Amino acid sequence: MTVYFIGAGPGAPDLITVRGLRLIERCPVCLYAGSLVPEEIVKAAPEGARVMDTAPMHLDEIIAEIEVANGRGEDVARVHSGDPSIYGAVAEQMRRLDALGIDYEIVPGVPAFAAAAAKLTTELTLPEIAQTVIVTRTGMKASAMPEGEQLEILGRSGATLAIHLSIRNLVYIREALEPYYGADCPVVIAYRATWPDELYIRTTLAGMKDAVREAKITRTALVMVGKVFGEVEFRDSALYDAAYAHVLRNRGKKQRATS
């Protein structure tokens, strides 16, 4: 048997990958993070499948369910939100499976920051404005940040920031970033991106705390910071510039249409 760690995407049921959905449709066991994965996705599990919400379960209980499935030779769809590689809490599960000799694979999904950018019709990297995207979070009581990854250090880059799991740390975010981005730097608060109740708040570093308080958002929100979210002037990319030649397009040569 195989355990498939499947990224279900940010929320909208039709943003799961074809591969991920097809695996859910055929796996006789489906373990999903119910607080973040829409029920519509796991309803695709085959008739008679064992479908369990792991939100109230701890790690040992989850692994025990997988061991039982392994004993029956049944594949498991382990469904997580977003993409499993980003704050997916899958590493410790894979470590346990390695120790047990149980095979597993990972199926990527659409991360929340990409879904939010799509909804905002915003490119996160613009020529001469920002060419780097940093996906990060801030330290909380349960988990501190590794040395060197604090916002005071990352902010020196001026990159576009996608700050997860930090909606309650807005005072710190402003204090850490304002020296580098300025109080008027554009900020987008993306609440439950692509879910039916999604909300996007356009604000600034200086105004984000009041805007979030007014909207009464306390969880499940992404803080995105960067000049790309403002009204900025930027030059066209060289990629499609008629005067720019590259291996697939020679300058001055007429392009032949393909059917």
C-alpha positions as CSV (number, residue, x, y, z in Angstrom):
1,M,0.0,0.0,0.0
2,T,1.0,3.6,-0.3
3,V,0.1,6.8,1.7
4,Y,-0.6,9.7,-0.6
5,F,0.0,13.1,1.0
6,I,-2.3,15.2,-1.2
7,G,-2.4,19.0,-1.3
8,A,-6.0,19.9,-1.7
9,G,-5.3,23.6,-2.6
10,P,-6.5,26.7,-0.8
11,G,-10.2,26.0,-0.4
12,A,-12.1,26.0,-3.7
13,P,-12.9,22.4,-4.4
14,D,-12.0,22.7,-8.1
15,L,-8.5,23.9,-7.3
16,I,-7.3,20.5,-6.4
17,T,-5.0,18.8,-9.0
18,V,-6.4,16.2,-11.3
19,R,-3.9,13.7,-9.8
20,G,-4.9,14.5,-6.3
21,L,-8.6,14.1,-7.0
22,R,-8.2,10.8,-8.8
23,L,-6.3,9.4,-5.9
24,I,-9.0,10.4,-3.5
25,E,-11.6,8.8,-5.8
26,R,-9.8,5.4,-5.6
27,C,-8.3,5.2,-2.1
28,P,-10.3,3.1,0.3
29,V,-9.1,5.2,3.3
30,C,-9.2,9.0,3.4
31,L,-7.8,11.0,6.3
32,Y,-8.3,14.7,5.9
33,A,-7.7,17.9,7.8
34,G,-11.3,18.9,8.3
35,S,-10.8,22.4,9.5
36,L,-9.1,23.4,6.3
37,V,-10.2,20.9,3.6
38,P,-13.7,21.3,2.1
39,E,-16.0,18.3,2.6
40,E,-16.8,18.5,-1.1
41,I,-13.3,17.2,-1.9
42,V,-13.4,14.2,0.3
43,K,-16.9,13.3,-0.8
44,A,-15.2,12.1,-3.9
45,A,-13.9,9.1,-1.9
46,P,-15.3,5.7,-3.2
47,E,-18.4,4.3,-1.7
48,G,-17.7,2.4,1.5
49,A,-14.4,4.2,2.0
50,R,-13.2,5.0,5.6
51,V,-13.2,8.8,5.7
52,M,-12.0,10.5,8.9
53,D,-11.5,14.1,9.9
54,T,-8.1,14.3,11.6
55,A,-8.6,17.8,13.1
56,P,-9.4,16.3,16.6
57,M,-6.8,13.6,16.3
58,H,-3.1,13.7,17.5
59,L,-0.2,12.3,15.6
60,D,-0.1,8.9,17.2
61,E,-3.8,8.4,16.4
62,I,-3.3,9.3,12.8
63,I,-0.3,7.0,12.4
64,A,-2.3,4.2,14.0
65,E,-5.1,4.6,11.4
66,I,-2.4,4.3,8.7
67,E,-0.9,1.2,10.3
68,V,-4.3,-0.5,10.3
69,A,-4.8,0.4,6.6
70,N,-1.3,-0.9,5.9
71,G,-2.3,-4.2,7.5
72,R,-5.2,-4.5,5.2
73,G,-3.1,-3.5,2.2
74,E,-5.3,-0.4,1.5
75,D,-4.0,2.8,0.0
76,V,-4.5,6.0,2.1
77,A,-5.3,9.5,0.8
78,R,-3.9,11.8,3.4
79,V,-5.4,15.1,2.4
80,H,-3.9,18.4,3.6
81,S,-4.8,22.0,2.7
82,G,-2.7,24.1,0.3
83,D,0.6,22.5,-0.7
84,P,2.1,19.9,1.7
85,S,5.5,21.4,1.4
86,I,4.5,24.7,3.1
87,Y,3.5,24.4,6.8
88,G,2.0,21.1,6.0
89,A,3.1,19.2,9.2
90,V,3.8,16.2,6.9
91,A,7.5,15.8,7.8
92,E,6.8,14.2,11.1
93,Q,4.3,11.9,9.6
94,M,6.7,10.8,6.9
95,R,9.4,10.2,9.5
96,R,7.0,7.9,11.3
97,L,6.2,6.1,8.1
98,D,9.9,5.7,7.3
99,A,10.4,4.0,10.7
100,L,7.5,1.7,10.0
101,G,8.6,0.9,6.4
102,I,5.4,2.2,4.9
103,D,5.6,3.7,1.4
104,Y,4.3,7.2,0.7
105,E,4.2,9.8,-2.1
106,I,3.5,13.5,-2.1
107,V,1.0,15.2,-4.5
108,P,1.5,19.0,-4.7
109,G,-1.3,21.5,-4.4
110,V,-2.0,25.2,-5.0
111,P,-0.6,27.2,-2.1
112,A,-2.7,30.0,-0.5
113,F,-0.3,32.8,-1.6
114,A,-0.6,31.8,-5.2
115,A,-4.4,31.6,-5.0
116,A,-4.6,35.0,-3.3
117,A,-2.4,36.6,-6.0
118,A,-4.7,35.1,-8.7
119,K,-7.8,36.5,-7.0
120,L,-6.1,39.9,-6.8
121,T,-4.9,39.7,-10.4
122,T,-1.5,40.6,-9.2
123,E,1.9,39.3,-10.2
124,L,4.1,38.9,-7.2
125,T,7.3,39.6,-9.2
126,L,7.5,42.7,-11.3
127,P,10.5,44.0,-13.2
128,E,12.7,46.3,-11.1
129,I,10.0,46.3,-8.3
130,A,10.4,42.9,-6.8
131,Q,11.9,39.7,-8.1
132,T,11.8,37.7,-4.9
133,V,8.9,36.2,-3.0
134,I,9.5,35.1,0.6
135,V,7.1,32.7,2.2
136,T,7.5,32.9,6.0
137,R,5.7,33.2,9.3
138,T,6.4,34.8,12.7
139,G,7.3,33.2,16.0
140,M,4.5,32.2,18.3
141,K,4.5,30.5,21.7
142,A,4.3,27.0,20.2
143,S,7.1,27.6,17.7
144,A,9.9,30.1,17.6
145,M,11.6,31.2,14.4
146,P,15.1,29.8,13.6
147,E,17.9,32.3,14.1
148,G,18.3,34.5,11.0
149,E,14.7,34.1,9.8
150,Q,13.1,37.0,11.8
151,L,11.2,39.6,9.9
152,E,13.8,42.2,10.9
153,I,16.3,40.3,8.8
154,L,14.1,39.2,6.0
155,G,12.7,42.7,5.6
156,R,16.0,44.0,4.5
157,S,15.5,42.4,1.2
158,G,12.5,44.5,0.2
159,A,11.0,41.3,-1.3
160,T,7.3,40.5,-1.6
161,L,6.3,38.8,1.6
162,A,3.7,36.1,2.2
163,I,3.4,35.9,6.0
164,H,1.5,32.9,7.2
165,L,0.0,32.1,10.6
166,S,0.6,35.6,11.9
167,I,-2.7,37.5,11.9
168,R,-2.4,38.1,15.6
169,N,1.2,39.5,15.3
170,L,0.4,42.6,13.3
171,V,2.0,45.0,15.8
172,Y,5.2,43.1,15.5
173,I,5.0,42.8,11.7
174,R,4.7,46.6,11.4
175,E,7.5,47.3,13.8
176,A,9.8,44.8,12.1
177,L,9.1,45.9,8.5
178,E,8.4,49.6,8.6
179,P,12.1,50.7,8.6
180,Y,12.5,48.9,5.3
181,Y,9.1,49.1,3.6
182,G,7.7,52.4,5.0
183,A,4.4,52.9,6.9
184,D,2.5,53.4,3.6
185,C,3.7,50.1,2.0
186,P,0.8,48.2,0.5
187,V,-0.5,45.2,2.5
188,V,-3.2,42.7,1.5
189,I,-4.9,40.6,4.2
190,A,-6.2,37.5,2.4
191,Y,-8.9,35.7,4.6
192,R,-9.8,32.2,3.6
193,A,-8.7,32.7,0.0
194,T,-11.0,31.0,-2.6
195,W,-13.6,29.9,0.0
196,P,-17.1,31.1,-0.3
197,D,-16.6,33.6,2.5
198,E,-13.2,34.8,1.3
199,L,-12.2,38.4,2.0
200,Y,-9.4,40.6,0.7
201,I,-8.5,43.8,2.6
202,R,-6.2,46.3,0.8
203,T,-4.5,48.4,3.4
204,T,-1.0,49.5,4.5
205,L,1.5,48.5,7.2
206,A,0.2,51.5,9.2
207,G,-3.4,50.7,8.7
208,M,-3.6,46.9,8.8
209,K,-4.2,46.4,12.5
210,D,-7.3,48.6,12.5
211,A,-8.5,47.2,9.3
212,V,-8.2,43.6,10.6
213,R,-9.9,44.6,13.9
214,E,-12.8,46.2,12.0
215,A,-13.2,43.0,9.9
216,K,-13.0,40.9,13.1
217,I,-10.5,38.5,11.5
218,T,-8.6,36.4,14.1
219,R,-7.4,33.3,12.1
220,T,-7.1,31.7,8.7
221,A,-5.6,34.8,7.1
222,L,-2.5,35.5,5.1
223,V,-0.6,38.8,5.4
224,M,1.0,39.8,2.1
225,V,3.4,42.8,2.0
226,G,5.1,44.5,-0.9
227,K,5.2,47.3,-3.4
228,V,3.7,45.0,-6.1
229,F,0.3,45.4,-4.4
230,G,0.3,49.2,-5.0
231,E,-0.1,51.4,-8.0
232,V,3.4,51.1,-9.4
233,E,5.1,51.9,-12.7
234,F,7.2,49.1,-14.0
235,R,8.8,48.4,-17.3
236,D,7.6,45.5,-19.6
237,S,9.4,42.3,-19.1
238,A,12.1,41.6,-21.7
239,L,10.6,38.2,-22.3
240,Y,8.2,39.4,-25.0
241,D,10.2,42.5,-26.1
242,A,10.5,42.4,-29.9
243,A,14.0,43.7,-29.6
244,Y,15.1,40.9,-27.2
245,A,16.4,37.7,-28.7
246,H,16.6,34.3,-27.0
247,V,17.0,30.7,-28.0
248,L,13.3,30.3,-29.0
249,R,13.0,33.7,-30.8
250,N,15.6,35.3,-33.0
251,R,15.5,39.0,-33.2
252,G,14.4,40.3,-36.6
253,K,13.1,36.9,-37.9
254,K,9.4,36.7,-38.7
255,Q,7.7,34.1,-36.4
256,R,5.9,31.3,-38.1
257,A,2.4,30.5,-36.9
258,T,1.7,26.9,-35.8
259,S,-1.6,25.2,-35.9
